[in-house]
């Protein structure tokens, strides 16, 4: 049955990003919904900037804002601290570099009170503080539309930056795994995918709404091809853990590396020579991407096998 609700806690986990957190909070307090219908809980994951002072300045005018310090480093620790420190039946997670659209809370309640979901997500759109470099695609930083209307996700996964949970359902899977996910400035992924996998195993229903939206910052460090290469490696490494992938033999690993590079470099070099819109960054990334995914998986397998010994 639908668990109706007229109150929700929005959890914002943050680490050393007080400058962008300010814009996040401003958007969350500029909603069409009554501020009596929601609270914002900022979970500070050991920041050493002025995050606490910023939150305290907002608390002077917003009584529905709380602050919690989580000293265990890691996004999953912060997210778990969030749901363990609220009594609300429903919670939502918002990235600290996200700006909720003005009807974000209103559209969230429409889903909660009219659909039988235990977890659901929304959509984010890229926004930039400085102009986007031409080598990045026009849709980089914007999530794909998983459904054209509110509906159940059978296999897809919601983004952890704009996701909502029935609190009891999240507790039933013991929250987010601390084995994966961001920690400090380390690039890592997968905790939101893993928790949705665990929920599906228990029969919980995962939904999605394209009408719950936020703008998500594409920070300048993501303009560099080096960041994309590191992120690709991290996706391969963490994906191996999340999906319990099949073992990769060293022979297969070596052959695939050579095959990927020889085919990819030749194909992408022709693109670079023949197209003015295909930049050197595209050539480097497209050539390296398959091998970095594979390398991440292989290193993850090797690391896990060492820990089993």
C-alpha positions in Angstrom: 0.0 0.0 0.0 1.0 3.6 -0.6 2.7 5.1 2.5 1.2 8.6 2.5 3.2 11.4 4.0 3.0 15.1 4.6 6.6 15.5 5.8 10.0 14.6 4.4 13.7 15.0 5.4 16.0 16.1 2.7 19.6 15.0 3.5 22.5 16.9 2.0 25.9 15.2 2.6 28.8 17.6 2.1 32.6 17.8 2.3 34.6 21.0 1.9 32.2 22.6 -0.5 30.6 25.5 1.5 30.7 27.8 -1.5 28.4 25.6 -3.6 26.4 24.3 -0.6 25.2 27.9 -0.2 23.4 27.7 -3.6 22.1 24.2 -2.8 20.5 25.5 0.4 19.1 28.6 -1.2 17.3 26.4 -3.7 15.9 24.1 -1.1 14.4 27.0 0.8 12.9 28.5 -2.3 10.2 25.9 -2.8 6.5 26.1 -3.7 5.8 23.7 -0.9 5.3 24.9 2.7 8.5 24.8 4.7 6.4 23.1 7.4 6.3 20.0 5.1 10.0 19.3 5.0 13.3 19.7 6.8 16.8 19.9 5.5 19.5 17.9 7.3 23.1 18.8 6.4 25.5 16.0 7.2 29.0 17.4 7.3 31.5 14.7 6.6 34.5 16.2 8.4 34.8 19.4 6.4 37.6 21.8 7.4 36.2 24.8 5.5 33.4 27.1 6.9 30.5 24.6 6.2 29.3 24.6 9.8 29.3 28.4 10.0 27.4 28.6 6.7 24.7 26.2 8.0 24.4 28.2 11.2 23.8 31.4 9.2 20.9 29.7 7.4 19.5 28.5 10.7 19.0 32.1 11.8 16.1 32.3 9.3 15.2 28.7 8.6 14.0 26.6 11.6 13.6 23.5 9.4 17.4 23.2 8.9 19.6 20.9 11.0 23.3 20.2 11.1 25.0 16.9 11.9 28.8 16.1 11.9 29.7 12.6 10.7 33.4 12.1 11.5 33.8 8.7 9.7 35.1 9.7 6.3 33.1 8.5 3.3 29.9 9.4 1.5 28.2 6.2 2.6 29.0 6.9 6.3 27.5 10.4 5.8 24.4 9.0 4.0 23.8 6.4 6.7 24.2 9.0 9.4 21.5 11.0 7.7 18.7 8.4 7.7 19.7 7.3 11.2 19.1 10.8 12.5 15.6 11.5 11.3 12.2 10.3 12.3 10.6 11.1 9.0 8.9 8.3 7.2 10.4 9.4 3.9 13.9 10.9 3.2 15.6 12.3 0.1 19.2 12.7 -0.8 20.4 15.8 -2.6 23.9 16.4 -3.8 25.6 19.5 -2.2 26.3 20.8 -5.7 22.7 20.4 -6.8 20.1 23.2 -7.1 16.5 21.8 -6.7 13.9 23.2 -9.0 11.2 25.2 -7.2 8.6 22.4 -7.4 11.1 19.7 -6.2 9.3 19.1 -2.9 5.8 19.5 -4.3 6.5 16.9 -7.1 8.1 14.6 -4.5 5.0 14.5 -2.4 2.9 13.8 -5.5 4.9 10.6 -6.1 4.9 9.6 -2.4 1.2 9.9 -2.0 0.0 8.5 -5.3 2.4 5.6 -6.0 3.5 2.4 -4.3 7.2 2.9 -4.4 9.8 2.2 -1.7 12.4 4.2 -3.5 12.3 6.5 -6.4 14.5 9.0 -8.2 14.3 12.1 -10.3 16.3 13.8 -13.1 19.2 16.2 -13.1 20.3 18.8 -15.7 23.9 20.1 -16.1 24.7 23.6 -15.2 28.0 25.4 -15.5 29.7 28.3 -13.8 32.1 28.7 -16.7 31.6 27.8 -20.3 31.7 24.1 -21.3 34.7 23.1 -23.3 33.8 22.0 -26.8 35.2 18.5 -26.4 32.5 17.6 -23.9 29.2 16.4 -25.5 26.2 18.7 -25.3 24.4 16.3 -22.9 27.3 15.7 -20.6 26.2 16.1 -17.0 22.5 15.6 -17.7 20.9 12.4 -16.8 19.0 10.3 -19.4 15.2 10.1 -19.1 14.4 6.6 -17.7 10.7 7.0 -18.1 8.5 9.6 -19.8 6.1 9.5 -16.9 6.1 8.3 -13.3 6.6 4.6 -13.3 8.4 1.5 -12.0 12.1 0.8 -12.9 12.6 -2.9 -13.6 16.3 -2.9 -14.1 17.6 0.7 -14.2 19.0 2.5 -11.2 18.3 6.0 -9.9 21.1 8.5 -9.4 22.2 8.9 -5.8 22.2 12.7 -6.2 18.4 12.9 -6.4 16.9 9.9 -4.8 14.2 9.2 -2.2 13.5 6.3 0.2 10.9 5.1 2.5 13.0 5.1 5.7 11.9 1.7 6.9 12.9 0.2 3.5 16.3 1.7 3.7 16.8 0.4 7.2 15.7 -3.1 6.0 18.8 -3.3 3.8 21.1 -1.6 6.4 21.6 1.5 4.4 24.5 2.1 2.1 27.5 -0.1 1.9 30.7 1.5 3.2 32.8 -0.7 0.9 32.1 1.5 -2.1 31.4 5.1 -2.8 33.2 8.5 -2.5 35.5 9.1 0.4 37.0 12.6 0.8 38.5 13.5 -2.5 38.8 9.9 -3.8 36.7 9.2 -6.9 34.5 6.2 -6.3 31.0 5.0 -7.2 28.3 2.4 -6.7 26.8 2.7 -3.2 23.4 3.9 -4.6 23.4 1.1 -7.2 24.2 -1.5 -4.6 21.5 -0.3 -2.2 18.9 -0.5 -5.0 20.0 -4.0 -5.9 19.6 -5.1 -2.3 16.1 -3.5 -2.1 15.0 -5.4 -5.2 16.2 -8.7 -3.7 13.8 -8.1 -0.8 10.9 -7.2 -3.2 10.9 -3.5 -2.7 9.6 -1.4 -5.6 11.9 1.1 -7.3 10.3 4.0 -9.2 11.2 7.1 -11.1 9.7 10.5 -11.9 11.1 12.7 -14.7 9.2 15.6 -13.1 11.4 15.9 -10.0 14.3 17.8 -11.2 17.5 19.6 -10.1 20.4 21.4 -11.8 23.7 19.6 -11.1 27.0 21.5 -11.3 29.6 20.3 -13.8 32.7 21.5 -11.9 35.7 22.8 -13.7 37.9 19.8 -12.7 35.6 17.7 -14.9 36.7 19.7 -17.9 40.0 17.8 -17.8 40.4 14.5 -19.7 42.5 13.3 -16.7 39.4 13.4 -14.5 37.4 11.4 -17.0 40.1 8.8 -17.2 40.3 8.4 -13.4 36.5 8.3 -13.2 36.4 5.5 -15.9 38.9 3.5 -14.0 36.8 3.9 -10.8 33.7 2.8 -12.6 35.4 -0.4 -13.7 36.9 -1.1 -10.2 33.7 -0.4 -8.3 31.5 -2.1 -10.9 33.4 -5.4 -10.4 32.5 -5.3 -6.7 28.9 -4.3 -7.2 28.0 -6.9 -9.9 30.1 -9.8 -8.6 31.6 -10.0 -12.1 33.1 -13.2 -13.6 36.9 -13.7 -12.9 39.2 -12.3 -15.5 42.3 -14.4 -16.4 45.6 -12.6 -17.0 45.8 -14.0 -20.5 42.4 -12.6 -21.4 43.2 -9.3 -19.7 46.5 -8.9 -21.7 44.9 -9.9 -25.1 42.0 -7.6 -24.5 44.2 -4.7 -23.7 46.1 -5.0 -26.9 43.0 -5.6 -29.0 41.1 -2.6 -27.5 44.0 -0.3 -28.0 45.0 -1.3 -31.5 41.4 -1.1 -32.8 40.4 2.0 -30.8 43.4 4.1 -31.6 43.1 3.5 -35.4 39.4 4.2 -35.5 39.6 7.3 -33.3 42.6 8.7 -35.1 40.6 8.7 -38.3 37.9 10.7 -36.5 40.4 13.2 -35.2 41.9 13.7 -38.6 38.5 13.9 -40.4 36.4 16.0 -38.0 37.1 19.5 -36.6 34.7 18.8 -33.7 36.6 15.7 -32.6 39.3 17.1 -30.2 42.5 15.6 -29.0 40.8 15.0 -25.6 38.1 12.9 -27.4 40.9 10.9 -29.1 42.7 10.2 -25.8 39.6 9.4 -23.8 37.8 7.2 -26.4 41.1 5.2 -27.0 41.8 4.7 -23.3 38.2 4.2 -22.0 37.8 0.5 -22.7 41.1 -0.4 -21.2 40.7 1.7 -18.1 37.3 0.0 -17.4 39.0 -3.4 -17.9 42.0 -2.4 -15.7 39.7 -1.3 -13.0 37.9 -4.6 -13.0 41.2 -6.6 -13.0 42.7 -4.6 -10.2 39.5 -5.0 -8.1 39.6 -8.7 -8.7 43.3 -8.9 -7.7 42.7 -6.8 -4.6 39.7 -9.0 -3.5 41.6 -12.2 -4.0 44.5 -10.9 -1.9 42.1 -10.1 1.0 40.6 -13.6 0.8 44.1 -15.2 1.4 
